[in-house]
Amino acid sequence: MIRHIFIAPVKEGVSEEKLNKEISLMRAMKDNIPEIIHLTIGKNTGWVGGENAVTRSLI
């Protein structure tokens, strides 16, 4: 089993609508790639790491 963690900084000025659309597209990867067992995607809260980033974890 391989775990892949990806943290993407969000460029300044990107709208919330655009960011949510991209997160939805990343979540759709699970439907299109049968090898993905578990997928977690969300915006960082800033508690750990960068505040303005999106994190994706795949198993």
TORDOSE-818873 format. One record per atom (N, C-alpha, C): x, y, z; residue in one letter; atom name. Coordinates in steps of 0.1 Angstrom, whole numbers, plus 5000, padded with zeros to 4 digits. Last residue first. Layout:
# residues N
<site><X>X</X><Y>Y</Y><Z>Z</Z><residu>A</residu><atome>CA</atome></site>
...
This chain:
# residues 59
<site><X>4952</X><Y>5068</Y><Z>4995</Z><residu>I</residu><atome>N</atome></site>
<site><X>4957</X><Y>5054</Y><Z>4999</Z><residu>I</residu><atome>CA</atome></site>
<site><X>4952</X><Y>5045</Y><Z>4988</Z><residu>I</residu><atome>C</atome></site>
<site><X>4960</X><Y>5102</Y><Z>4996</Z><residu>L</residu><atome>N</atome></site>
<site><X>4955</X><Y>5091</Y><Z>4989</Z><residu>L</residu><atome>CA</atome></site>
<site><X>4960</X><Y>5078</Y><Z>4995</Z><residu>L</residu><atome>C</atome></site>
<site><X>4952</X><Y>5135</Y><Z>5005</Z><residu>S</residu><atome>N</atome></site>
<site><X>4958</X><Y>5122</Y><Z>5010</Z><residu>S</residu><atome>CA</atome></site>
<site><X>4952</X><Y>5111</Y><Z>5003</Z><residu>S</residu><atome>C</atome></site>
<site><X>4957</X><Y>5169</Y><Z>5000</Z><residu>R</residu><atome>N</atome></site>
<site><X>4951</X><Y>5157</Y><Z>4995</Z><residu>R</residu><atome>CA</atome></site>
<site><X>4959</X><Y>5145</Y><Z>5000</Z><residu>R</residu><atome>C</atome></site>
<site><X>4951</X><Y>5202</Y><Z>5010</Z><residu>T</residu><atome>N</atome></site>
<site><X>4958</X><Y>5190</Y><Z>5013</Z><residu>T</residu><atome>CA</atome></site>
<site><X>4950</X><Y>5178</Y><Z>5007</Z><residu>T</residu><atome>C</atome></site>
<site><X>4956</X><Y>5236</Y><Z>5002</Z><residu>V</residu><atome>N</atome></site>
<site><X>4947</X><Y>5224</Y><Z>5000</Z><residu>V</residu><atome>CA</atome></site>
<site><X>4956</X><Y>5212</Y><Z>5002</Z><residu>V</residu><atome>C</atome></site>
<site><X>4962</X><Y>5267</Y><Z>5019</Z><residu>A</residu><atome>N</atome></site>
<site><X>4966</X><Y>5255</Y><Z>5011</Z><residu>A</residu><atome>CA</atome></site>
<site><X>4955</X><Y>5245</Y><Z>5011</Z><residu>A</residu><atome>C</atome></site>
<site><X>4969</X><Y>5289</Y><Z>5038</Z><residu>N</residu><atome>N</atome></site>
<site><X>4963</X><Y>5290</Y><Z>5025</Z><residu>N</residu><atome>CA</atome></site>
<site><X>4967</X><Y>5279</Y><Z>5016</Z><residu>N</residu><atome>C</atome></site>
<site><X>4984</X><Y>5282</Y><Z>5060</Z><residu>E</residu><atome>N</atome></site>
<site><X>4970</X><Y>5285</Y><Z>5062</Z><residu>E</residu><atome>CA</atome></site>
<site><X>4963</X><Y>5285</Y><Z>5049</Z><residu>E</residu><atome>C</atome></site>
<site><X>5008</X><Y>5255</Y><Z>5062</Z><residu>G</residu><atome>N</atome></site>
<site><X>5003</X><Y>5267</Y><Z>5056</Z><residu>G</residu><atome>CA</atome></site>
<site><X>4988</X><Y>5269</Y><Z>5058</Z><residu>G</residu><atome>C</atome></site>
<site><X>5010</X><Y>5237</Y><Z>5093</Z><residu>G</residu><atome>N</atome></site>
<site><X>5014</X><Y>5240</Y><Z>5079</Z><residu>G</residu><atome>CA</atome></site>
<site><X>5008</X><Y>5253</Y><Z>5075</Z><residu>G</residu><atome>C</atome></site>
<site><X>4982</X><Y>5236</Y><Z>5114</Z><residu>V</residu><atome>N</atome></site>
<site><X>4995</X><Y>5229</Y><Z>5110</Z><residu>V</residu><atome>CA</atome></site>
<site><X>4998</X><Y>5232</Y><Z>5096</Z><residu>V</residu><atome>C</atome></site>
<site><X>4962</X><Y>5254</Y><Z>5114</Z><residu>W</residu><atome>N</atome></site>
<site><X>4968</X><Y>5249</Y><Z>5127</Z><residu>W</residu><atome>CA</atome></site>
<site><X>4981</X><Y>5243</Y><Z>5125</Z><residu>W</residu><atome>C</atome></site>
<site><X>4952</X><Y>5261</Y><Z>5090</Z><residu>G</residu><atome>N</atome></site>
<site><X>4962</X><Y>5269</Y><Z>5095</Z><residu>G</residu><atome>CA</atome></site>
<site><X>4968</X><Y>5264</Y><Z>5108</Z><residu>G</residu><atome>C</atome></site>
<site><X>4934</X><Y>5244</Y><Z>5078</Z><residu>T</residu><atome>N</atome></site>
<site><X>4928</X><Y>5254</Y><Z>5088</Z><residu>T</residu><atome>CA</atome></site>
<site><X>4939</X><Y>5264</Y><Z>5092</Z><residu>T</residu><atome>C</atome></site>
<site><X>4933</X><Y>5236</Y><Z>5043</Z><residu>N</residu><atome>N</atome></site>
<site><X>4940</X><Y>5237</Y><Z>5056</Z><residu>N</residu><atome>CA</atome></site>
<site><X>4934</X><Y>5247</Y><Z>5065</Z><residu>N</residu><atome>C</atome></site>
<site><X>4906</X><Y>5220</Y><Z>5027</Z><residu>K</residu><atome>N</atome></site>
<site><X>4914</X><Y>5232</Y><Z>5029</Z><residu>K</residu><atome>CA</atome></site>
<site><X>4921</X><Y>5232</Y><Z>5043</Z><residu>K</residu><atome>C</atome></site>
<site><X>4909</X><Y>5185</Y><Z>5016</Z><residu>G</residu><atome>N</atome></site>
<site><X>4902</X><Y>5197</Y><Z>5023</Z><residu>G</residu><atome>CA</atome></site>
<site><X>4912</X><Y>5209</Y><Z>5024</Z><residu>G</residu><atome>C</atome></site>
<site><X>4904</X><Y>5151</Y><Z>5010</Z><residu>I</residu><atome>N</atome></site>
<site><X>4908</X><Y>5164</Y><Z>5005</Z><residu>I</residu><atome>CA</atome></site>
<site><X>4901</X><Y>5175</Y><Z>5013</Z><residu>I</residu><atome>C</atome></site>
<site><X>4911</X><Y>5117</Y><Z>5009</Z><residu>T</residu><atome>N</atome></site>
<site><X>4907</X><Y>5128</Y><Z>5018</Z><residu>T</residu><atome>CA</atome></site>
<site><X>4912</X><Y>5141</Y><Z>5012</Z><residu>T</residu><atome>C</atome></site>
<site><X>4904</X><Y>5085</Y><Z>4999</Z><residu>L</residu><atome>N</atome></site>
<site><X>4908</X><Y>5098</Y><Z>4995</Z><residu>L</residu><atome>CA</atome></site>
<site><X>4902</X><Y>5109</Y><Z>5004</Z><residu>L</residu><atome>C</atome></site>
<site><X>4911</X><Y>5051</Y><Z>4995</Z><residu>H</residu><atome>N</atome></site>
<site><X>4906</X><Y>5061</Y><Z>5004</Z><residu>H</residu><atome>CA</atome></site>
<site><X>4912</X><Y>5075</Y><Z>4999</Z><residu>H</residu><atome>C</atome></site>
<site><X>4918</X><Y>5036</Y><Z>4972</Z><residu>I</residu><atome>N</atome></site>
<site><X>4910</X><Y>5030</Y><Z>4983</Z><residu>I</residu><atome>CA</atome></site>
<site><X>4903</X><Y>5040</Y><Z>4991</Z><residu>I</residu><atome>C</atome></site>
<site><X>4923</X><Y>5037</Y><Z>4938</Z><residu>I</residu><atome>N</atome></site>
<site><X>4923</X><Y>5046</Y><Z>4950</Z><residu>I</residu><atome>CA</atome></site>
<site><X>4913</X><Y>5040</Y><Z>4960</Z><residu>I</residu><atome>C</atome></site>
<site><X>4919</X><Y>5021</Y><Z>4917</Z><residu>E</residu><atome>N</atome></site>
<site><X>4929</X><Y>5017</Y><Z>4926</Z><residu>E</residu><atome>CA</atome></site>
<site><X>4929</X><Y>5026</Y><Z>4939</Z><residu>E</residu><atome>C</atome></site>
<site><X>4900</X><Y>5034</Y><Z>4900</Z><residu>P</residu><atome>N</atome></site>
<site><X>4895</X><Y>5023</Y><Z>4909</Z><residu>P</residu><atome>CA</atome></site>
<site><X>4906</X><Y>5019</Y><Z>4919</Z><residu>P</residu><atome>C</atome></site>
<site><X>4894</X><Y>5065</Y><Z>4893</Z><residu>I</residu><atome>N</atome></site>
<site><X>4906</X><Y>5057</Y><Z>4894</Z><residu>I</residu><atome>CA</atome></site>
<site><X>4903</X><Y>5046</Y><Z>4904</Z><residu>I</residu><atome>C</atome></site>
<site><X>4870</X><Y>5079</Y><Z>4893</Z><residu>N</residu><atome>N</atome></site>
<site><X>4877</X><Y>5076</Y><Z>4880</Z><residu>N</residu><atome>CA</atome></site>
<site><X>4889</X><Y>5067</Y><Z>4881</Z><residu>N</residu><atome>C</atome></site>
<site><X>4863</X><Y>5083</Y><Z>4919</Z><residu>D</residu><atome>N</atome></site>
<site><X>4853</X><Y>5076</Y><Z>4910</Z><residu>D</residu><atome>CA</atome></site>
<site><X>4860</X><Y>5072</Y><Z>4897</Z><residu>D</residu><atome>C</atome></site>
<site><X>4885</X><Y>5096</Y><Z>4929</Z><residu>K</residu><atome>N</atome></site>
<site><X>4882</X><Y>5083</Y><Z>4934</Z><residu>K</residu><atome>CA</atome></site>
<site><X>4872</X><Y>5076</Y><Z>4925</Z><residu>K</residu><atome>C</atome></site>
<site><X>4884</X><Y>5121</Y><Z>4916</Z><residu>M</residu><atome>N</atome></site>
<site><X>4895</X><Y>5111</Y><Z>4912</Z><residu>M</residu><atome>CA</atome></site>
<site><X>4891</X><Y>5097</Y><Z>4917</Z><residu>M</residu><atome>C</atome></site>
<site><X>4866</X><Y>5138</Y><Z>4927</Z><residu>A</residu><atome>N</atome></site>
<site><X>4861</X><Y>5129</Y><Z>4917</Z><residu>A</residu><atome>CA</atome></site>
<site><X>4871</X><Y>5119</Y><Z>4912</Z><residu>A</residu><atome>C</atome></site>
<site><X>4882</X><Y>5154</Y><Z>4943</Z><residu>R</residu><atome>N</atome></site>
<site><X>4874</X><Y>5143</Y><Z>4950</Z><residu>R</residu><atome>CA</atome></site>
<site><X>4869</X><Y>5133</Y><Z>4939</Z><residu>R</residu><atome>C</atome></site>
<site><X>4892</X><Y>5171</Y><Z>4924</Z><residu>M</residu><atome>N</atome></site>
<site><X>4901</X><Y>5162</Y><Z>4930</Z><residu>M</residu><atome>CA</atome></site>
<site><X>4894</X><Y>5151</Y><Z>4937</Z><residu>M</residu><atome>C</atome></site>
<site><X>4868</X><Y>5185</Y><Z>4918</Z><residu>L</residu><atome>N</atome></site>
<site><X>4875</X><Y>5177</Y><Z>4907</Z><residu>L</residu><atome>CA</atome></site>
<site><X>4884</X><Y>5167</Y><Z>4913</Z><residu>L</residu><atome>C</atome></site>
<site><X>4864</X><Y>5198</Y><Z>4943</Z><residu>S</residu><atome>N</atome></site>
<site><X>4854</X><Y>5188</Y><Z>4938</Z><residu>S</residu><atome>CA</atome></site>
<site><X>4860</X><Y>5179</Y><Z>4927</Z><residu>S</residu><atome>C</atome></site>
<site><X>4886</X><Y>5215</Y><Z>4943</Z><residu>I</residu><atome>N</atome></site>
<site><X>4885</X><Y>5204</Y><Z>4953</Z><residu>I</residu><atome>CA</atome></site>
<site><X>4875</X><Y>5194</Y><Z>4949</Z><residu>I</residu><atome>C</atome></site>
<site><X>4879</X><Y>5232</Y><Z>4922</Z><residu>E</residu><atome>N</atome></site>
<site><X>4891</X><Y>5223</Y><Z>4920</Z><residu>E</residu><atome>CA</atome></site>
<site><X>4891</X><Y>5212</Y><Z>4931</Z><residu>E</residu><atome>C</atome></site>
<site><X>4856</X><Y>5244</Y><Z>4933</Z><residu>K</residu><atome>N</atome></site>
<site><X>4855</X><Y>5236</Y><Z>4921</Z><residu>K</residu><atome>CA</atome></site>
<site><X>4867</X><Y>5227</Y><Z>4919</Z><residu>K</residu><atome>C</atome></site>
<site><X>4868</X><Y>5258</Y><Z>4955</Z><residu>N</residu><atome>N</atome></site>
<site><X>4858</X><Y>5247</Y><Z>4957</Z><residu>N</residu><atome>CA</atome></site>
<site><X>4856</X><Y>5238</Y><Z>4945</Z><residu>N</residu><atome>C</atome></site>
<site><X>4883</X><Y>5276</Y><Z>4940</Z><residu>L</residu><atome>N</atome></site>
<site><X>4890</X><Y>5267</Y><Z>4949</Z><residu>L</residu><atome>CA</atome></site>
<site><X>4881</X><Y>5255</Y><Z>4952</Z><residu>L</residu><atome>C</atome></site>
<site><X>4863</X><Y>5291</Y><Z>4927</Z><residu>K</residu><atome>N</atome></site>
<site><X>4873</X><Y>5284</Y><Z>4919</Z><residu>K</residu><atome>CA</atome></site>
<site><X>4880</X><Y>5273</Y><Z>4928</Z><residu>K</residu><atome>C</atome></site>
<site><X>4850</X><Y>5302</Y><Z>4950</Z><residu>E</residu><atome>N</atome></site>
<site><X>4843</X><Y>5294</Y><Z>4941</Z><residu>E</residu><atome>CA</atome></site>
<site><X>4852</X><Y>5285</Y><Z>4932</Z><residu>E</residu><atome>C</atome></site>
<site><X>4870</X><Y>5317</Y><Z>4962</Z><residu>E</residu><atome>N</atome></site>
<site><X>4865</X><Y>5306</Y><Z>4969</Z><residu>E</residu><atome>CA</atome></site>
<site><X>4857</X><Y>5296</Y><Z>4960</Z><residu>E</residu><atome>C</atome></site>
<site><X>4895</X><Y>5328</Y><Z>4938</Z><residu>S</residu><atome>N</atome></site>
<site><X>4882</X><Y>5329</Y><Z>4945</Z><residu>S</residu><atome>CA</atome></site>
<site><X>4878</X><Y>5316</Y><Z>4952</Z><residu>S</residu><atome>C</atome></site>
<site><X>4928</X><Y>5338</Y><Z>4943</Z><residu>V</residu><atome>N</atome></site>
<site><X>4920</X><Y>5327</Y><Z>4938</Z><residu>V</residu><atome>CA</atome></site>
<site><X>4906</X><Y>5328</Y><Z>4946</Z><residu>V</residu><atome>C</atome></site>
<site><X>4945</X><Y>5356</Y><Z>4956</Z><residu>G</residu><atome>N</atome></site>
<site><X>4935</X><Y>5361</Y><Z>4946</Z><residu>G</residu><atome>CA</atome></site>
<site><X>4926</X><Y>5350</Y><Z>4940</Z><residu>G</residu><atome>C</atome></site>
<site><X>4974</X><Y>5337</Y><Z>4959</Z><residu>E</residu><atome>N</atome></site>
<site><X>4966</X><Y>5348</Y><Z>4964</Z><residu>E</residu><atome>CA</atome></site>
<site><X>4957</X><Y>5353</Y><Z>4953</Z><residu>E</residu><atome>C</atome></site>
<site><X>4973</X><Y>5302</Y><Z>4954</Z><residu>K</residu><atome>N</atome></site>
<site><X>4977</X><Y>5315</Y><Z>4950</Z><residu>K</residu><atome>CA</atome></site>
<site><X>4968</X><Y>5326</Y><Z>4955</Z><residu>K</residu><atome>C</atome></site>
<site><X>4977</X><Y>5277</Y><Z>4978</Z><residu>V</residu><atome>N</atome></site>
<site><X>4967</X><Y>5284</Y><Z>4969</Z><residu>V</residu><atome>CA</atome></site>
<site><X>4972</X><Y>5298</Y><Z>4966</Z><residu>V</residu><atome>C</atome></site>
<site><X>4998</X><Y>5249</Y><Z>4978</Z><residu>P</residu><atome>N</atome></site>
<site><X>4996</X><Y>5263</Y><Z>4982</Z><residu>P</residu><atome>CA</atome></site>
<site><X>4986</X><Y>5269</Y><Z>4972</Z><residu>P</residu><atome>C</atome></site>
<site><X>4991</X><Y>5216</Y><Z>4984</Z><residu>A</residu><atome>N</atome></site>
<site><X>4991</X><Y>5226</Y><Z>4973</Z><residu>A</residu><atome>CA</atome></site>
<site><X>4989</X><Y>5240</Y><Z>4979</Z><residu>A</residu><atome>C</atome></site>
<site><X>5003</X><Y>5186</Y><Z>4993</Z><residu>I</residu><atome>N</atome></site>
<site><X>4999</X><Y>5199</Y><Z>4999</Z><residu>I</residu><atome>CA</atome></site>
<site><X>5001</X><Y>5210</Y><Z>4988</Z><residu>I</residu><atome>C</atome></site>
<site><X>4997</X><Y>5152</Y><Z>4993</Z><residu>F</residu><atome>N</atome></site>
<site><X>5000</X><Y>5164</Y><Z>4985</Z><residu>F</residu><atome>CA</atome></site>
<site><X>4995</X><Y>5176</Y><Z>4991</Z><residu>F</residu><atome>C</atome></site>
<site><X>5006</X><Y>5120</Y><Z>5000</Z><residu>I</residu><atome>N</atome></site>
<site><X>5001</X><Y>5132</Y><Z>5006</Z><residu>I</residu><atome>CA</atome></site>
<site><X>5006</X><Y>5144</Y><Z>4997</Z><residu>I</residu><atome>C</atome></site>
<site><X>5000</X><Y>5087</Y><Z>4995</Z><residu>H</residu><atome>N</atome></site>
<site><X>5005</X><Y>5098</Y><Z>4988</Z><residu>H</residu><atome>CA</atome></site>
<site><X>4998</X><Y>5111</Y><Z>4995</Z><residu>H</residu><atome>C</atome></site>
<site><X>5008</X><Y>5055</Y><Z>5004</Z><residu>R</residu><atome>N</atome></site>
<site><X>5001</X><Y>5066</Y><Z>5008</Z><residu>R</residu><atome>CA</atome></site>
<site><X>5008</X><Y>5078</Y><Z>5002</Z><residu>R</residu><atome>C</atome></site>
<site><X>5005</X><Y>5022</Y><Z>4992</Z><residu>I</residu><atome>N</atome></site>
<site><X>5013</X><Y>5035</Y><Z>4991</Z><residu>I</residu><atome>CA</atome></site>
<site><X>5003</X><Y>5046</Y><Z>4996</Z><residu>I</residu><atome>C</atome></site>
<site><X>5008</X><Y>4988</Y><Z>5000</Z><residu>M</residu><atome>N</atome></site>
<site><X>5000</X><Y>5000</Y><Z>5000</Z><residu>M</residu><atome>CA</atome></site>
<site><X>5009</X><Y>5012</Y><Z>5000</Z><residu>M</residu><atome>C</atome></site>
